[in-house]
Amino acid sequence: MGSFDFDKLINRRGTGCMKWDETPHDDVLPMWVADMDFETAPCILQALQLRVAHGVFGYTHIDDSYFEAVKHWFATRHQWTIDPTWIVPTTGVIPALSCTLKALTLPGERVLVHTPVFNCFFSSIRNSGCEIVESQLRRKGDSYVIDFDDFEGKCADEKTTVYLLCNPHNPAGRVWTREELLRIHDICQRHHVRVVADEIHCELVMPGHTYTPFAALSEAAQAQSVTLNSPSKAFNIAGLQVANIICADLELRRRIVRAVNINEVCDLNPFAPIALKAAYTEGGEWLDALNEYIYGNYIELKSFFAEYLPKIEVLRLEGTYLVWIDITSLEFTSDELADLLLREAKLQVSSGTHYGHRGGQGYLRVNIACPRSRMMEGLVRMGRVLSAYMEDDVDRGCPM
């Protein structure tokens, strides 16, 4: 494995960075939005520098090499064979989601989600004129499982026409197993519910877990589903705005292409296809090293909480770089604790209620995709504040 410096501290303030420049004060450490503090892969930087050196940035043509790069990556890394004609490029997974929902649903229909779940799901469903139906994930130990009886009951509602799958799941940290996905497929197929799979975090998988593309389960699963994907999360290139809608069904794809054009999100900037092709053709070694580093961060975080904040439970991280922590042992709501940490610790994390009030109450989401020293600074800030509210643990002495 190559040598990559994930410990490098990069000052992102003053660069038009949402994560850092939208903090209320310059002394706030942001560990909230799903954006990494690492430089992207060297192969992407080199490819972009060559493109910049050309000096002309006109309208962008997406050639066959783009589609072949997507096909090759998923075939070799995830054993999913994609026909290049199934791929519809667009500017991001959220625009892709909005266009797909508009193409697949009618106003007033219901879209089913497993909560707690990524907050933009809620707005995209509402903006499509549909109703949100929640099936609560069920806590089991330090993780979550699907309540399949509840899930099937809600799929059986004739107004439910789409299930929005998040795999790996944000913020629960689950990487759904093949067996779980097969059961989801069986239920959705039985009740004529289409699956829209947001798999943007698919490259961020921790040791011992395997991501399975929903569409790779079978020809039937491929026919009933639409996959939304992008290299943006794994390679930290969200600002370059590139994503793909992958749909094998010709008639569905035509409707999706129409929605993409109607919503004017069909044109990529000159850097987007360059970055995607570099990531998908040369970025594997860097990505493997990244996942190893993130897992090391998670282990360090777990150790910190066990030693200094043992009343707070850290849930198992199978995928993503977003750690879900259970604060129900404390006398705070999620919003109250997030506000307290921002005010007193100068630490910005996400309240669990952003991801569904019922499913997210009593939790915080913490982004650990940053140099380890920066993460530890954030944890120490948290520990200094919370130890004052955890009388049994004051003697543990959070490091200063």
Secondary structure as GFF3:
##gff-version 3
##sequence-region A 1 400
A	DSSP	alpha_helix	18	21	.	.	.	ID=ss1
A	DSSP	beta_strand	29	30	.	.	.	ID=ss2
A	DSSP	alpha_helix	42	54	.	.	.	ID=ss3
A	DSSP	alpha_helix	64	78	.	.	.	ID=ss4
A	DSSP	three_ten_helix	84	86	.	.	.	ID=ss5
A	DSSP	beta_strand	87	90	.	.	.	ID=ss6
A	DSSP	alpha_helix	93	104	.	.	.	ID=ss7
A	DSSP	beta_strand	110	115	.	.	.	ID=ss8
A	DSSP	alpha_helix	120	127	.	.	.	ID=ss9
A	DSSP	beta_strand	131	136	.	.	.	ID=ss10
A	DSSP	beta_strand	138	140	.	.	.	ID=ss11
A	DSSP	beta_strand	143	145	.	.	.	ID=ss12
A	DSSP	alpha_helix	148	155	.	.	.	ID=ss13
A	DSSP	beta_strand	160	166	.	.	.	ID=ss14
A	DSSP	alpha_helix	178	190	.	.	.	ID=ss15
A	DSSP	beta_strand	194	198	.	.	.	ID=ss16
A	DSSP	three_ten_helix	214	216	.	.	.	ID=ss17
A	DSSP	alpha_helix	219	223	.	.	.	ID=ss18
A	DSSP	beta_strand	225	229	.	.	.	ID=ss19
A	DSSP	alpha_helix	232	235	.	.	.	ID=ss20
A	DSSP	three_ten_helix	238	240	.	.	.	ID=ss21
A	DSSP	beta_strand	243	246	.	.	.	ID=ss22
A	DSSP	alpha_helix	250	262	.	.	.	ID=ss23
A	DSSP	alpha_helix	272	282	.	.	.	ID=ss24
A	DSSP	alpha_helix	284	308	.	.	.	ID=ss25
A	DSSP	beta_strand	313	314	.	.	.	ID=ss26
A	DSSP	beta_strand	322	326	.	.	.	ID=ss27
A	DSSP	alpha_helix	334	340	.	.	.	ID=ss28
A	DSSP	pi_helix	341	345	.	.	.	ID=ss29
A	DSSP	beta_strand	347	348	.	.	.	ID=ss30
A	DSSP	beta_strand	350	351	.	.	.	ID=ss31
A	DSSP	three_ten_helix	352	355	.	.	.	ID=ss32
A	DSSP	alpha_helix	357	360	.	.	.	ID=ss33
A	DSSP	beta_strand	363	367	.	.	.	ID=ss34
A	DSSP	alpha_helix	372	386	.	.	.	ID=ss35
A	DSSP	three_ten_helix	387	389	.	.	.	ID=ss36
A	DSSP	three_ten_helix	391	396	.	.	.	ID=ss37
###
